[in-house]
Amino acid sequence: MATQLRFLGISGSLRKQSLNTALLRNAQDLLPGGVTLEMADLSVIPLYNGDVEATGIPESVLQLRRQVEQADAVVLATPEYNYSIPAVMKNAIDWLTRSGNPTILSGKPVAVMGAGGGMGTSRAQYHLRQVLVYTNALVINKPEVFVTQAAGKFDAEGRLHDEPTRAVLAEMLASLADWSVRLKK
């Protein structure tokens, strides 16, 4: 791929040993040529509060906004909490779309994936896709990446060793790159 693309990875988990963050780190090794993946840090984003917004958008939120604006595409890795998306993921989307530039995700190519238990975050991913409808993000439909029984697919250092999962992850990243190039034309 001759075109240089910048992807932004956002993990919906704040855990140091998060499998969803590990999934994004592994994605960095599976990117098509000409694509880079930077990681956002949601641990510094405060809870959305209109009163805080009225006094000035926090620098951490402005940094996230700059990262999204500079990215050609966004890769969201979400855990599943109580059959839905974690608060940290929804909070980041709320900050991005409620303050400053509410259309920041409009027309932005997005891929959704997740690592979890028996259903591999499928319910959370579907809820996240519903949230993204409002933002007008352009979410790729296929392939879907549901890493089931994820704890057994990563080693102690967070390396993804399950080859079928690595293959579908690489396929999703290639699809996102192709989608991003098509949308730039």
N, C-alpha and C positions, 0 to 999 in steps of 0.2 A: 504494500500500500504506500504510494508516494505521498499522499496527504498526511500531514502531521495532525494528530488529534490528541486533545487533552481530556481525559476522563477524571471525574471527581468521585471518589468512593466515600460513602457515608454509612457507617455502621450504627444500627439502632441499639447497640449494647455498649454500656460503659465498663463492663468487666475487663480486667487486665487479660484474662485468659479466654476472652470471648471467642467462640467458634465462628461467629459472624464476622468479627474483625479479622480473624485468621483466614476466613474465606476471601475477604478482600485482599489481604496480603498475598495469598496464593494467586489471586487473579492477576496481580502485577507480573507474575512469572509466565502467565498464559496469554498475555495480550498479543494481538496481531502486530506485525511490524509497523512502525510509525505511530504507535499509540503509547501514551504514558498514562499512569493512574496515580493521582495525588490523593492523600487521605485527609478528610476533614476530622476535626476533634469536637465532638458534641459535649464533652465533659465540661467545657467552659461556658456553655450556653445557659443563661438563666431561664427559669420558667417564664413563659410569655405572660406579660402583665401590661395592660394598656396604660397604667399609670407610669410604669417604668419607660415605656415607649414615648409617652408624652414629655418626659424630661430629657430624653435623648436615647437613641438606640445604642446599646452596649457595644463596645469595640469588638467583642467576640462574635456578635451577630453580624456586624459590618464585615468582619473577616470572612465569615461563612458566606455572606452574600457575594463578596468579591470572588471567592473560590467558585461559586456557582456561575456567576456571570462569565468568568474566564474559561470555564469548562465547555467543551463541545458536547459533552454528555455526562450524565450522572448515573452511578451504579449504587443502588440502595440495597444493603444487606440487613434484613430484619429478623430478629428473633420473634418468637410467638409467646406472648404473655396473655393468659386467660382468653385464648382463642382470638387475639387481636394484636395490633401493633403496640410496641412499647411506647410509653409516654414520651421518652426522649426523642423518638423519631417524629411523632406528631408535633411535639413542641418545636423542633427545628423547622418543620414545614410551616407551622403557624407563624413563627418569627419571619421566615422568608417571605411569606405571602400576605401578611397582615400589615407589615410596616414598610415604608419606603417605596418598594417596587413590587406591587401585588402581582404583577405579571412575570416575575422573574423566571418561573418555570414554564411559562406558556411557550409552546413550540420547542421546548428543550427535549432532546432524546433522553429517555430514562430506561434503565433495566432494573428489575426487581428480582432479588434472590434471597435465600435464607437457609440457615443450617439449624436443625432442631431434632426433635424426636421422631416418633413414628410417622407423622405426616409432614415432616420437613418444613414447617412454618407455612403450610399452604393456606390456612385460614387467615393468618396475619397478612400474607402477601395479597390475598384477595381484598382484604380491608384496605391495605395500603393503595392498591389500584383504585379503589373507590374514592379515597381521599384525593388521589392524583387527578381524577376526572375533573374536579373543580379547578385545579391549578392549570388545566389545559396542557399538562406535560404530555409528550408523545411517547408513551410506554410501549416497548416492543412486546409482542405477544408470545413469540416462540424463539428459541426454546425456553421453557420454564426450568428454573433451577431450584428444586426442592431437595435439599440434602437431608435425607432421612437417616435416623440413627447416627447422627453426625459425630458423636463422641468416639465412635469406633473407626471413623474415616480420617482422623487427624492423629499425628504422632504427638509426643510430649512437647515438641518444639512448635507445634501448630502447623506442621506441613501436611497438606492434603495428600494422602497416599492412595486413595481410592481412584483407580484409573477411569472407570466409567463416569465418576463425578467430575474428574479433571477434564474429561473429553466434553461433557455437556457444558461445563463452565467456559471452556475455550470456545465452543460453538456459540454460546450466548454473547461473549465478548466480540467475536467476529461479526455476529449479526448486528450488534450495537454499533460497531465501527461502520459497517456498510450502511446502516440506517442513517447514521450521522453524516456520512459523505453525501448520500442522496438528498438529505434535507438541506445541505449547504448549497446545493446547485440552484 
